[in-house]
């Protein structure tokens, strides 16, 4: 019912920046929380940042002070501004949304991911 599509991944130098974006699409739903996860090579998928419907944000300790999550509520879009990138940030980044819909119904939808590479 809700589909997610990420964009903005690519190659950055150490200390550089990338802006990731993700749009949720569908009908008859409302999003509670939007999130960014990442899966580094050989590692599980971990939460990077989240933002609630009220604008409350959370960041993993590893990205605090470097990454900023923001949300355009009217467009069902979430962004992740990544600054001061490190090689350790290399991963596939996934967008996710926790949502509800009339019935009631709810769920969690994932994008397919966008790759971020960081060179030293």
C-alpha positions in Angstrom: 0.0 0.0 0.0 3.0 2.3 0.7 6.0 2.3 -1.6 9.3 3.9 -0.8 11.9 5.2 -3.3 15.4 6.4 -2.3 17.7 8.6 -4.3 20.9 10.6 -3.9 23.5 7.9 -3.2 26.8 7.9 -4.9 30.5 8.4 -4.2 31.9 11.0 -1.9 35.4 11.8 -0.6 36.2 11.5 3.1 34.9 14.7 4.7 32.4 15.3 1.8 28.7 15.4 1.7 25.7 13.7 0.2 22.0 14.3 0.3 19.7 11.3 0.3 16.0 11.7 -0.4 13.1 9.3 -0.2 9.5 9.7 -1.2 6.6 7.6 0.0 3.7 6.9 -2.4 0.3 5.3 -2.3 -3.1 6.2 -1.2 -5.3 6.2 1.9 -2.4 6.2 4.4 -0.8 8.5 6.9 2.8 8.2 8.0 3.8 8.2 11.6 7.6 7.8 11.5 10.1 8.0 8.6 13.5 6.5 9.0 16.9 5.9 7.4 18.7 2.6 7.9 21.9 1.4 6.6 23.6 -1.9 6.0 27.4 -1.8 5.8 29.1 -4.7 3.9 28.7 -7.9 5.9 26.7 -6.2 8.6 23.0 -6.1 9.6 20.8 -3.2 8.8 20.9 -0.6 11.6 18.9 2.5 12.3 20.7 5.7 11.3 18.0 8.4 12.0 14.3 8.8 12.4 11.8 11.6 12.5 8.3 11.3 13.9 5.0 12.9 12.8 5.6 15.6 15.4 9.2 16.3 14.2 11.1 14.5 17.0 14.4 13.2 15.7 16.7 10.4 16.7 20.2 9.7 15.5 22.6 6.9 16.0 25.6 7.9 18.1 27.9 7.2 15.1 26.3 10.0 13.0 25.3 12.6 15.6 26.6 16.0 14.6 27.2 14.9 11.1 23.9 13.8 9.7 20.6 15.7 9.7 17.2 14.1 9.0 14.3 16.3 7.8 10.8 15.8 6.4 8.4 17.4 4.1 5.1 16.4 5.4 3.0 17.7 2.5 5.1 15.7 0.0 5.7 12.5 2.1 9.4 13.0 1.6 12.3 12.5 4.0 15.9 13.6 3.5 19.2 12.7 5.1 21.9 15.3 4.8 25.2 13.6 5.4 28.2 15.8 6.1 31.8 15.0 7.1 31.5 11.5 5.6 33.8 8.8 6.8 34.8 5.5 5.1 32.8 3.9 7.9 29.6 5.4 6.4 29.9 3.2 3.3 26.7 1.2 3.1 23.4 0.7 1.4 21.0 3.2 2.8 17.3 2.3 3.1 14.3 4.5 3.7 11.4 3.2 5.8 8.1 4.5 6.9 5.7 3.3 9.6 2.2 4.0 8.5 -1.4 3.6 9.3 -4.6 3.4 7.1 -8.3 3.1 7.7 -9.6 -0.4 8.5 -7.5 0.0 10.8 -4.4 -1.1 9.0 -0.7 -0.3 9.4 2.7 -1.5 8.5 6.3 -0.7 7.7 7.4 -0.2 4.1 11.0 -0.2 2.9 12.7 1.1 -0.1 15.2 -1.0 -2.1 18.1 1.1 -1.0 20.6 3.6 -2.4 24.4 2.9 -2.3 26.8 5.3 -0.6 30.5 4.9 -1.1 33.1 6.9 0.6 36.7 7.0 -0.5 39.7 7.8 1.7 
